[in-house]
Amino acid sequence: MPALERIRPVSGAPCWVSLIVHDLRAAQGFYGDVMGWEFVGSVLGDNFSVAMAHGRPVAGLGSCSRSARPPAVWTPYFAVDDADETADRVRERGATLAVGPVKLGEGRAAIAADRDGAVFGFWEGTALTWAVGRGSAPARLDLRTRHAFEAAIFYAEVFGWAEHPGGCTVDYAEGHVHIRLDGHTVATLHGGGVESAADPAIRPRWVVGFRVADGARTAAAAVDAGGASADAPESEEASSRDAYVIRDPDGALFTVSAA
């Protein structure tokens, strides 16, 4: 396994995205065919791999036992200094702690769902060099939620946004909220999610968006590889007209848009 550079991420900032699947080899085949990713081993163990694009880390894929069968969801992770303290903050604010905190490799991780059901994770420890919107990392992270401003208050209290110099700041705008680090947007929160919606694409959820050379070609490749695709909904989740929502064979949703 090649040695990948690790850093201490800024507390409260997104530090990784990952997907837990039922069949790791099948998932690697799908994302390799559709996104052109290659995969290397992970310090987290044999059930995890790191997706690489142009020699840089993009995301994590891991497998779980078929008996557990959690829903396949692309999940953003946020860096924290103390996973136990963050878990307490999550519970105190009426959200759900689903897994952990548990020791994982050289750090500790947990998975939670906010009060509207959007799944997110948090990580205590060093992380791979990676930043939303830069290099090969996802182009964007968007939260589709019931009420953007209420969600911003929840996440700000959990992750300490706007509390520490050099950390994430919160920029309120009409209808949405930008989370910035060093003047760069690392996440955007949008209202309008419907918890009871039949279509999972409009339920409250974190949306992970990746850059591709050709959105239409990537969407077609997803269908050929056993997934499905549709035009992205009209919202700020789509940074261009060439944007598509893709559903992988396990049902995990992500978006792609032209670079």
Backbone as CSV, one residue per row, in Angstrom:
resi,resn,N_x,N_y,N_z,CA_x,CA_y,CA_z,C_x,C_y,C_z
1,MET,0.849,-1.194,0.000,0.000,0.000,0.000,0.883,1.242,0.000
2,PRO,0.662,2.173,-0.922,1.492,3.375,-0.940,1.240,4.229,0.287
3,ALA,2.285,4.910,0.732,2.144,5.802,1.883,1.448,7.079,1.432
4,LEU,0.318,7.399,2.040,-0.431,8.599,1.711,-0.234,9.624,2.824
5,GLU,-0.029,10.866,2.436,0.221,11.923,3.412,-0.988,12.124,4.312
6,ARG,-0.719,12.278,5.593,-1.781,12.515,6.564,-1.510,13.838,7.279
7,ILE,-2.587,14.528,7.631,-2.485,15.811,8.313,-3.462,15.837,9.483
8,ARG,-3.338,16.832,10.312,-4.324,17.085,11.367,-5.323,18.087,10.799
9,PRO,-6.539,17.661,10.449,-7.495,18.579,9.814,-8.003,19.630,10.784
10,VAL,-8.556,20.704,10.236,-9.118,21.774,11.044,-10.379,21.267,11.729
11,SER,-10.457,21.446,13.026,-11.613,20.974,13.781,-12.895,21.625,13.260
12,GLY,-13.911,20.806,13.041,-15.197,21.292,12.567,-15.355,21.282,11.060
13,ALA,-14.249,21.113,10.329,-14.299,21.149,8.865,-14.520,19.749,8.300
14,PRO,-15.124,19.647,7.116,-15.207,18.333,6.461,-13.807,17.791,6.226
15,CYS,-13.600,16.508,6.518,-12.271,15.934,6.365,-12.252,14.675,5.516
16,TRP,-13.437,14.180,5.087,-13.465,12.953,4.285,-14.906,12.656,3.886
17,VAL,-15.073,11.823,2.856,-16.378,11.243,2.530,-16.172,9.754,2.331
18,SER,-17.172,8.968,2.699,-17.022,7.528,2.542,-18.367,6.882,2.255
19,LEU,-18.278,5.657,1.775,-19.461,4.865,1.450,-19.242,3.452,1.971
20,ILE,-20.189,2.955,2.763,-20.144,1.576,3.232,-21.045,0.744,2.328
21,VAL,-20.496,-0.324,1.787,-21.213,-1.148,0.810,-21.284,-2.588,1.317
22,HIS,-22.066,-3.405,0.614,-22.188,-4.811,0.996,-21.156,-5.680,0.287
23,ASP,-20.735,-5.268,-0.901,-19.764,-6.023,-1.682,-18.696,-5.042,-2.161
24,LEU,-17.562,-5.043,-1.480,-16.539,-4.040,-1.768,-15.999,-4.197,-3.188
25,ARG,-15.754,-5.416,-3.624,-15.193,-5.613,-4.958,-16.173,-5.133,-6.032
26,ALA,-17.463,-5.415,-5.853,-18.456,-4.968,-6.833,-18.535,-3.448,-6.865
27,ALA,-18.477,-2.813,-5.697,-18.530,-1.349,-5.646,-17.308,-0.735,-6.301
28,GLN,-16.151,-1.321,-6.068,-14.944,-0.823,-6.713,-15.056,-0.947,-8.229
29,GLY,-15.668,-2.031,-8.711,-15.867,-2.192,-10.138,-16.766,-1.122,-10.705
30,PHE,-17.866,-0.819,-9.998,-18.803,0.202,-10.470,-18.136,1.576,-10.519
31,TYR,-17.525,1.987,-9.414,-16.942,3.333,-9.359,-15.689,3.429,-10.225
32,GLY,-15.000,2.323,-10.413,-13.874,2.337,-11.344,-14.347,2.567,-12.770
33,ASP,-15.414,1.863,-13.170,-15.943,2.014,-14.522,-16.567,3.389,-14.747
34,VAL,-17.309,3.876,-13.757,-18.077,5.112,-13.930,-17.225,6.351,-13.700
35,MET,-16.414,6.344,-12.638,-15.663,7.536,-12.248,-14.189,7.470,-12.637
36,GLY,-13.738,6.302,-13.083,-12.333,6.166,-13.443,-11.406,6.081,-12.248
37,TRP,-11.941,5.757,-11.071,-11.119,5.701,-9.871,-10.310,4.406,-9.822
38,GLU,-9.161,4.489,-9.182,-8.382,3.328,-8.816,-8.429,3.197,-7.295
39,PHE,-8.079,2.032,-6.775,-8.243,1.789,-5.350,-6.967,1.222,-4.746
40,VAL,-6.646,1.738,-3.560,-5.501,1.238,-2.802,-5.988,0.843,-1.419
41,GLY,-5.160,0.071,-0.713,-5.525,-0.360,0.622,-5.591,0.803,1.602
42,SER,-6.205,0.558,2.727,-6.403,1.589,3.751,-5.788,1.138,5.064
43,VAL,-5.345,2.100,5.855,-4.834,1.785,7.188,-5.952,1.300,8.105
44,LEU,-7.211,1.435,7.666,-8.337,1.007,8.492,-8.558,-0.494,8.443
45,GLY,-7.897,-1.199,7.513,-8.031,-2.652,7.462,-8.449,-3.162,6.103
46,ASP,-8.560,-4.495,6.021,-8.837,-5.140,4.744,-10.222,-4.834,4.195
47,ASN,-11.144,-4.410,5.034,-12.511,-4.131,4.576,-12.684,-2.700,4.074
48,PHE,-11.581,-1.963,3.999,-11.658,-0.571,3.565,-10.657,-0.330,2.439
49,SER,-10.994,0.620,1.565,-10.069,1.020,0.506,-10.202,2.513,0.278
50,VAL,-9.172,3.078,-0.336,-9.151,4.500,-0.660,-9.269,4.640,-2.176
51,ALA,-10.248,5.403,-2.620,-10.402,5.698,-4.041,-9.423,6.800,-4.418
52,MET,-8.753,6.603,-5.550,-7.733,7.545,-5.999,-8.077,8.048,-7.400
53,ALA,-7.813,9.312,-7.645,-7.953,9.907,-8.976,-6.704,10.726,-9.245
54,HIS,-6.016,10.423,-10.331,-4.790,11.129,-10.700,-3.770,11.097,-9.560
55,GLY,-3.742,9.978,-8.844,-2.767,9.803,-7.785,-3.115,10.468,-6.473
56,ARG,-4.320,11.021,-6.370,-4.720,11.708,-5.137,-5.955,11.051,-4.527
57,PRO,-6.052,11.058,-3.195,-7.218,10.432,-2.560,-8.502,11.216,-2.823
58,VAL,-9.567,10.473,-3.073,-10.870,11.066,-3.366,-11.859,10.781,-2.247
59,ALA,-11.978,9.491,-1.891,-13.023,9.064,-0.976,-12.669,7.686,-0.439
60,GLY,-13.448,7.224,0.520,-13.255,5.898,1.075,-14.416,4.981,0.749
61,LEU,-14.125,3.726,0.484,-15.137,2.686,0.336,-14.830,1.590,1.334
62,GLY,-15.855,1.146,2.044,-15.685,0.074,3.007,-16.828,-0.904,2.898
63,SER,-16.648,-2.084,3.453,-17.700,-3.101,3.389,-18.145,-3.471,4.794
64,CYS,-19.383,-3.945,4.879,-19.934,-4.421,6.143,-20.527,-5.801,5.895
65,SER,-20.868,-6.490,6.959,-21.463,-7.815,6.817,-22.859,-7.680,6.221
66,ARG,-23.238,-8.668,5.435,-24.561,-8.637,4.826,-25.672,-8.723,5.864
67,SER,-25.376,-9.290,7.043,-26.397,-9.387,8.090,-26.755,-8.017,8.639
68,ALA,-25.769,-7.076,8.638,-26.044,-5.724,9.144,-26.903,-4.944,8.155
69,ARG,-26.522,-4.961,6.878,-27.250,-4.329,5.783,-27.747,-2.912,6.098
70,PRO,-26.879,-1.996,6.498,-27.296,-0.602,6.630,-27.549,-0.026,5.244
71,PRO,-28.365,1.014,5.134,-28.569,1.629,3.816,-27.266,2.204,3.288
72,ALA,-27.075,2.106,1.971,-25.868,2.652,1.347,-26.048,4.162,1.191
73,VAL,-25.215,4.932,1.873,-25.326,6.387,1.875,-23.923,6.990,1.793
74,TRP,-23.709,7.886,0.847,-22.456,8.647,0.843,-22.466,9.585,2.051
75,THR,-21.435,9.473,2.875,-21.441,10.145,4.169,-20.242,11.075,4.316
76,PRO,-20.484,12.364,4.605,-19.364,13.260,4.905,-18.937,13.114,6.360
77,TYR,-17.628,13.232,6.595,-17.093,13.208,7.952,-16.504,14.575,8.278
78,PHE,-16.696,15.003,9.527,-16.196,16.277,10.011,-15.155,16.015,11.097
79,ALA,-14.079,16.769,11.050,-12.997,16.591,12.018,-13.403,17.148,13.379
80,VAL,-13.063,16.423,14.430,-13.334,16.889,15.793,-12.120,16.614,16.659
81,ASP,-11.989,17.369,17.730,-10.889,17.164,18.675,-11.197,16.052,19.661
82,ASP,-12.474,15.867,19.993,-12.876,14.888,21.001,-14.184,14.238,20.543
83,ALA,-14.111,12.998,20.104,-15.301,12.323,19.581,-16.361,12.104,20.655
84,ASP,-15.935,11.838,21.882,-16.911,11.622,22.955,-17.690,12.899,23.245
85,GLU,-16.978,14.011,23.311,-17.655,15.290,23.557,-18.614,15.621,22.417
86,THR,-18.206,15.354,21.187,-19.079,15.623,20.046,-20.304,14.725,20.097
87,ALA,-20.128,13.467,20.461,-21.267,12.556,20.585,-22.262,13.068,21.612
88,ASP,-21.763,13.597,22.712,-22.659,14.168,23.726,-23.431,15.355,23.150
89,ARG,-22.761,16.192,22.370,-23.432,17.346,21.772,-24.537,16.900,20.809
90,VAL,-24.268,15.845,20.062,-25.275,15.323,19.134,-26.516,14.873,19.895
91,ARG,-26.308,14.061,20.928,-27.447,13.543,21.692,-28.192,14.654,22.419
92,GLU,-27.462,15.605,22.984,-28.089,16.696,23.735,-29.016,17.535,22.861
93,ARG,-28.781,17.527,21.550,-29.585,18.353,20.636,-30.649,17.562,19.910
94,GLY,-30.955,16.387,20.418,-32.084,15.616,19.903,-31.807,14.844,18.639
95,ALA,-30.536,14.698,18.263,-30.186,13.920,17.078,-29.831,12.492,17.497
96,THR,-29.548,11.640,16.506,-29.350,10.216,16.757,-27.897,9.828,16.535
97,LEU,-27.307,9.178,17.508,-25.970,8.617,17.363,-26.148,7.153,16.988
98,ALA,-25.775,6.794,15.759,-26.032,5.446,15.258,-24.906,4.478,15.554
99,VAL,-23.654,4.944,15.412,-22.488,4.088,15.602,-21.403,4.877,16.310
100,GLY,-20.799,4.261,17.331,-19.624,4.837,17.959,-19.911,5.860,19.044
101,PRO,-18.823,6.573,19.366,-17.488,6.551,18.753,-16.770,5.221,18.996
102,VAL,-16.072,4.762,17.936,-15.317,3.531,18.014,-13.906,3.775,17.480
103,LYS,-12.949,3.016,17.987,-11.588,3.117,17.475,-11.548,2.507,16.088
104,LEU,-10.943,3.230,15.158,-10.848,2.767,13.780,-9.474,3.183,13.254
105,GLY,-8.607,2.215,13.014,-7.260,2.541,12.567,-6.557,3.419,13.584
106,GLU,-6.079,4.581,13.123,-5.330,5.493,13.984,-6.210,6.575,14.600
107,GLY,-7.522,6.445,14.472,-8.414,7.461,15.019,-9.665,6.859,15.612
108,ARG,-10.666,7.706,15.807,-11.959,7.268,16.334,-13.049,7.897,15.483
109,ALA,-14.083,7.108,15.192,-15.131,7.557,14.287,-16.506,7.312,14.885
110,ALA,-17.475,8.074,14.401,-18.867,7.872,14.773,-19.738,8.280,13.595
111,ILE,-20.924,7.697,13.537,-21.917,8.039,12.514,-23.197,8.447,13.230
112,ALA,-23.802,9.521,12.771,-25.007,10.049,13.392,-26.000,10.471,12.313
113,ALA,-27.201,10.797,12.747,-28.202,11.397,11.873,-28.721,12.644,12.561
114,ASP,-28.823,13.748,11.824,-29.307,14.971,12.454,-30.812,14.880,12.712
115,ARG,-31.393,15.924,13.220,-32.787,15.857,13.657,-33.759,15.651,12.507
116,ASP,-33.327,15.907,11.268,-34.177,15.681,10.107,-33.826,14.401,9.376
117,GLY,-32.859,13.650,9.879,-32.535,12.350,9.312,-31.337,12.302,8.395
118,ALA,-30.666,13.426,8.137,-29.480,13.428,7.277,-28.314,12.771,8.008
119,VAL,-27.656,11.827,7.347,-26.574,11.051,7.948,-25.242,11.780,7.776
120,PHE,-24.455,11.830,8.839,-23.119,12.424,8.785,-22.220,11.670,9.759
121,GLY,-20.926,11.879,9.624,-19.989,11.251,10.527,-19.035,12.268,11.116
122,PHE,-18.297,11.859,12.127,-17.211,12.710,12.636,-16.033,11.842,13.010
123,TRP,-14.854,12.464,12.925,-13.591,11.727,13.016,-12.622,12.458,13.925
124,GLU,-12.050,11.732,14.853,-11.011,12.253,15.735,-9.690,11.604,15.348
125,GLY,-8.745,12.406,14.899,-7.442,11.864,14.515,-6.919,12.522,13.257
126,THR,-5.784,12.037,12.785,-5.239,12.561,11.538,-6.062,12.035,10.364
127,ALA,-5.966,12.738,9.230,-6.733,12.356,8.045,-5.882,12.555,6.809
128,LEU,-6.303,11.962,5.699,-5.584,12.143,4.446,-5.684,13.594,3.988
129,THR,-4.661,14.047,3.277,-4.669,15.398,2.729,-5.781,15.506,1.696
130,TRP,-6.725,16.426,1.914,-7.975,16.399,1.168,-8.754,17.663,1.506
131,ALA,-9.369,18.294,0.536,-10.165,19.501,0.799,-11.273,19.617,-0.230
132,VAL,-12.489,19.843,0.229,-13.640,19.957,-0.666,-13.392,21.063,-1.681
133,GLY,-13.666,20.740,-2.950,-13.554,21.729,-4.007,-12.153,21.943,-4.529
134,ARG,-11.207,21.165,-4.043,-9.817,21.335,-4.458,-9.218,19.982,-4.814
135,GLY,-8.327,19.983,-5.781,-7.686,18.740,-6.185,-8.695,17.715,-6.657
136,SER,-8.519,16.476,-6.203,-9.405,15.387,-6.610,-10.526,15.138,-5.607
137,ALA,-10.584,15.931,-4.546,-11.644,15.773,-3.562,-12.990,16.128,-4.180
138,PRO,-14.104,15.733,-3.542,-15.409,16.119,-4.075,-15.489,17.617,-4.354
139,ALA,-16.220,17.959,-5.405,-16.344,19.362,-5.782,-17.146,20.140,-4.758
140,ARG,-18.106,19.447,-4.106,-18.978,20.172,-3.183,-19.673,19.202,-2.236
141,LEU,-20.048,19.736,-1.082,-20.906,19.062,-0.124,-22.115,19.956,0.089
142,ASP,-23.294,19.396,-0.073,-24.523,20.153,0.128,-25.434,19.396,1.072
143,LEU,-26.041,20.106,2.000,-27.058,19.512,2.860,-28.424,19.952,2.361
144,ARG,-29.232,18.991,1.946,-30.643,19.270,1.669,-31.396,18.974,2.959
145,THR,-32.027,19.979,3.520,-32.647,19.817,4.820,-33.975,20.554,4.866
146,ARG,-34.704,20.363,5.925,-36.012,21.000,6.036,-35.882,22.509,6.130
147,HIS,-34.971,22.987,6.975,-34.817,24.415,7.207,-33.329,24.712,7.366
148,ALA,-32.751,25.416,6.400,-31.301,25.619,6.362,-30.781,26.327,7.599
149,PHE,-31.476,27.339,8.082,-30.964,28.113,9.209,-31.009,27.321,10.504
150,GLU,-32.072,26.526,10.701,-32.127,25.673,11.890,-31.018,24.624,11.851
151,ALA,-30.786,24.058,10.663,-29.706,23.074,10.524,-28.356,23.705,10.806
152,ALA,-28.162,24.940,10.348,-26.890,25.627,10.574,-26.635,25.798,12.068
153,ILE,-27.664,26.108,12.820,-27.503,26.266,14.264,-27.113,24.933,14.895
154,PHE,-27.786,23.858,14.467,-27.476,22.529,15.003,-26.017,22.157,14.747
155,TYR,-25.583,22.226,13.491,-24.215,21.808,13.161,-23.174,22.757,13.761
156,ALA,-23.505,24.042,13.832,-22.569,24.993,14.437,-22.337,24.664,15.911
157,GLU,-23.395,24.265,16.608,-23.260,23.916,18.015,-22.523,22.587,18.195
158,VAL,-22.764,21.639,17.296,-22.108,20.337,17.395,-20.621,20.439,17.078
159,PHE,-20.277,21.181,16.012,-18.896,21.217,15.534,-18.141,22.494,15.884
160,GLY,-18.778,23.411,16.584,-18.073,24.610,17.016,-17.777,25.595,15.906
161,TRP,-18.609,25.595,14.853,-18.412,26.571,13.784,-18.490,27.986,14.350
162,ALA,-17.656,28.853,13.867,-17.621,30.268,14.234,-17.155,30.497,15.671
163,GLU,-16.657,29.460,16.334,-16.224,29.614,17.725,-14.735,29.914,17.852
164,HIS,-13.923,29.423,16.900,-12.478,29.495,17.081,-11.822,30.209,15.897
165,PRO,-10.858,31.073,16.166,-10.113,31.710,15.068,-9.463,30.651,14.169
166,GLY,-9.575,30.853,12.858,-8.991,29.902,11.922,-9.875,28.724,11.605
167,GLY,-11.058,28.649,12.245,-11.988,27.553,11.988,-13.043,27.929,10.955
168,CYS,-14.066,27.121,10.845,-15.138,27.363,9.887,-15.988,28.552,10.311
169,THR,-16.419,29.312,9.326,-17.327,30.428,9.569,-18.657,30.144,8.876
170,VAL,-19.694,30.832,9.325,-21.046,30.618,8.815,-21.521,31.888,8.139
171,ASP,-21.923,31.768,6.879,-22.360,32.912,6.079,-23.814,32.701,5.684
172,TYR,-24.710,33.432,6.318,-26.138,33.282,6.046,-26.515,34.085,4.807
173,ALA,-27.235,33.442,3.884,-27.712,34.096,2.674,-29.198,33.780,2.526
174,GLU,-29.819,34.352,1.514,-31.250,34.136,1.323,-31.516,32.693,0.907
175,GLY,-32.142,31.927,1.796,-32.546,30.571,1.472,-31.488,29.504,1.674
176,HIS,-30.244,29.882,1.965,-29.208,28.877,2.164,-28.111,29.445,3.058
177,VAL,-27.200,28.560,3.453,-26.116,28.936,4.355,-24.816,28.355,3.804
178,HIS,-23.784,29.200,3.719,-22.465,28.736,3.288,-21.572,28.543,4.512
179,ILE,-20.877,27.415,4.545,-19.866,27.171,5.567,-18.520,27.342,4.890
180,ARG,-17.682,28.226,5.422,-16.430,28.558,4.761,-15.244,28.288,5.681
181,LEU,-14.122,27.988,5.039,-12.848,27.823,5.725,-11.804,28.549,4.899
182,ASP,-11.130,29.501,5.507,-10.137,30.326,4.795,-10.750,30.975,3.557
183,GLY,-12.005,31.410,3.667,-12.676,32.077,2.564,-13.193,31.154,1.480
184,HIS,-13.023,29.851,1.638,-13.413,28.861,0.634,-14.637,28.097,1.146
185,THR,-15.661,27.949,0.307,-16.870,27.234,0.722,-16.594,25.741,0.812
186,VAL,-16.847,25.152,1.984,-16.643,23.720,2.178,-17.954,22.963,2.323
187,ALA,-19.057,23.667,2.518,-20.371,23.037,2.582,-21.434,24.119,2.405
188,THR,-22.562,23.727,1.823,-23.692,24.637,1.655,-24.951,23.939,2.143
189,LEU,-25.740,24.636,2.927,-26.963,24.087,3.498,-28.160,24.715,2.793
190,HIS,-29.061,23.864,2.284,-30.233,24.318,1.552,-31.506,23.848,2.244
191,GLY,-32.538,24.680,2.260,-33.838,24.273,2.766,-34.636,23.550,1.687
192,GLY,-35.811,23.075,2.072,-36.705,22.453,1.104,-36.752,20.954,1.134
193,GLY,-35.960,20.301,1.962,-36.030,18.846,2.061,-37.330,18.409,2.704
194,VAL,-37.867,17.288,2.255,-39.143,16.780,2.760,-38.898,15.389,3.343
195,GLU,-39.002,15.283,4.666,-38.632,14.039,5.337,-39.479,12.864,4.881
196,SER,-40.749,13.103,4.588,-41.657,12.019,4.224,-41.735,11.779,2.726
197,ALA,-40.886,12.430,1.938,-40.961,12.314,0.481,-40.678,10.887,0.033
198,ALA,-41.430,10.439,-0.977,-41.198,9.110,-1.530,-39.866,9.046,-2.261
199,ASP,-39.465,10.151,-2.864,-38.223,10.211,-3.614,-37.068,10.509,-2.660
200,PRO,-36.120,9.570,-2.482,-35.015,9.820,-1.541,-34.144,10.987,-1.955
201,ALA,-34.191,11.380,-3.220,-33.347,12.483,-3.683,-33.746,13.809,-3.072
202,ILE,-34.984,13.923,-2.584,-35.399,15.194,-1.989,-35.649,15.083,-0.482
203,ARG,-35.358,13.939,0.097,-35.393,13.833,1.556,-34.182,14.550,2.142
204,PRO,-34.230,14.922,3.418,-33.046,15.509,4.044,-31.854,14.560,3.940
205,ARG,-30.752,15.050,3.388,-29.566,14.216,3.225,-28.384,15.093,2.873
206,TRP,-27.202,14.607,3.149,-25.980,15.238,2.668,-25.721,14.761,1.249
207,VAL,-25.457,15.684,0.343,-25.214,15.381,-1.064,-23.722,15.559,-1.344
208,VAL,-23.089,14.506,-1.840,-21.687,14.558,-2.225,-21.620,14.704,-3.740
209,GLY,-20.948,15.747,-4.218,-20.868,16.019,-5.648,-19.436,15.937,-6.149
210,PHE,-19.238,15.245,-7.262,-17.908,15.059,-7.839,-17.818,15.724,-9.203
211,ARG,-16.623,16.195,-9.549,-16.364,16.732,-10.882,-16.055,15.599,-11.860
212,VAL,-16.548,15.727,-13.070,-16.203,14.792,-14.139,-15.979,15.596,-15.413
213,ALA,-15.335,14.987,-16.377,-15.080,15.684,-17.640,-16.360,15.863,-18.436
214,ASP,-17.253,14.878,-18.385,-18.469,14.898,-19.195,-19.594,14.262,-18.391
215,GLY,-20.548,15.078,-17.927,-21.621,14.572,-17.090,-22.498,13.561,-17.793
216,ALA,-22.854,13.835,-19.039,-23.728,12.932,-19.786,-23.057,11.580,-19.996
217,ARG,-21.778,11.596,-20.304,-21.057,10.338,-20.523,-20.952,9.553,-19.221
218,THR,-20.705,10.243,-18.114,-20.621,9.577,-16.815,-21.966,8.980,-16.433
219,ALA,-23.057,9.723,-16.687,-24.392,9.217,-16.392,-24.693,7.964,-17.208
220,ALA,-24.313,7.977,-18.479,-24.536,6.811,-19.332,-23.715,5.619,-18.843
221,ALA,-22.489,5.881,-18.414,-21.642,4.810,-17.898,-22.251,4.207,-16.636
222,ALA,-22.883,5.046,-15.798,-23.521,4.551,-14.573,-24.645,3.587,-14.905
223,VAL,-25.446,3.931,-15.900,-26.547,3.050,-16.308,-25.995,1.739,-16.865
224,ASP,-24.970,1.823,-17.695,-24.354,0.621,-18.271,-23.773,-0.288,-17.198
225,ALA,-23.316,0.319,-16.088,-22.683,-0.456,-15.015,-23.683,-0.959,-13.980
226,GLY,-24.975,-0.752,-14.225,-25.989,-1.274,-13.319,-26.603,-0.261,-12.382
227,GLY,-26.253,1.023,-12.533,-26.837,2.073,-11.710,-27.959,2.768,-12.453
228,ALA,-28.286,3.974,-12.025,-29.323,4.780,-12.658,-28.911,6.235,-12.578
229,SER,-29.543,7.070,-13.412,-29.166,8.479,-13.455,-30.357,9.330,-13.830
230,ALA,-30.327,10.583,-13.376,-31.342,11.564,-13.727,-30.699,12.939,-13.674
231,ASP,-31.283,13.913,-14.370,-30.791,15.285,-14.255,-30.887,15.728,-12.809
232,ALA,-29.930,16.519,-12.368,-29.967,17.045,-11.002,-31.148,17.982,-10.844
233,PRO,-31.783,18.021,-9.673,-32.891,18.940,-9.458,-32.442,20.382,-9.574
234,GLU,-33.380,21.253,-9.893,-33.058,22.675,-10.015,-32.769,23.247,-8.638
235,SER,-31.522,23.394,-8.311,-31.125,23.943,-7.016,-29.655,24.306,-7.101
236,GLU,-29.153,24.879,-6.015,-27.743,25.247,-5.992,-26.847,24.045,-5.814
237,GLU,-27.431,22.830,-5.668,-26.599,21.644,-5.630,-25.881,21.465,-6.960
238,ALA,-26.519,21.915,-8.036,-25.932,21.772,-9.361,-25.176,23.032,-9.710
239,SER,-23.871,22.891,-9.905,-23.054,24.060,-10.201,-23.043,24.376,-11.685
240,SER,-23.660,23.522,-12.513,-23.769,23.783,-13.934,-24.958,23.013,-14.470
241,ARG,-25.316,23.284,-15.737,-26.417,22.542,-16.338,-26.051,21.080,-16.579
242,ASP,-24.767,20.795,-16.719,-24.307,19.445,-16.976,-24.150,18.709,-15.656
243,ALA,-25.267,18.515,-14.950,-25.240,17.912,-13.627,-26.264,16.794,-13.559
244,TYR,-25.897,15.705,-12.894,-26.745,14.527,-12.844,-26.703,13.918,-11.452
245,VAL,-27.852,13.365,-11.036,-27.907,12.549,-9.827,-27.712,11.103,-10.262
246,ILE,-26.776,10.409,-9.635,-26.509,9.012,-9.963,-26.837,8.145,-8.747
247,ARG,-27.470,7.022,-9.022,-27.759,6.028,-7.991,-26.929,4.781,-8.313
248,ASP,-26.066,4.376,-7.392,-25.250,3.194,-7.657,-26.087,1.926,-7.457
249,PRO,-25.572,0.749,-7.778,-26.377,-0.471,-7.668,-26.884,-0.780,-6.273
250,ASP,-26.240,-0.245,-5.239,-26.709,-0.438,-3.864,-27.715,0.635,-3.437
251,GLY,-27.964,1.623,-4.310,-28.923,2.671,-3.990,-28.323,3.949,-3.470
252,ALA,-26.996,4.026,-3.321,-26.360,5.249,-2.821,-26.422,6.335,-3.884
253,LEU,-26.817,7.543,-3.461,-26.961,8.682,-4.364,-25.752,9.612,-4.268
254,PHE,-25.304,10.104,-5.417,-24.298,11.167,-5.462,-24.536,11.966,-6.725
255,THR,-23.890,13.109,-6.858,-24.063,13.914,-8.056,-22.736,14.075,-8.768
256,VAL,-22.830,14.301,-10.068,-21.653,14.617,-10.880,-21.969,15.841,-11.717
257,SER,-20.955,16.662,-11.953,-21.117,17.834,-12.803,-19.807,18.069,-13.532
258,ALA,-19.903,18.760,-14.663,-18.736,18.979,-15.502,-17.714,19.829,-14.768
259,ALA,-16.450,19.483,-14.974,-15.363,20.233,-14.333,-15.277,21.635,-14.892
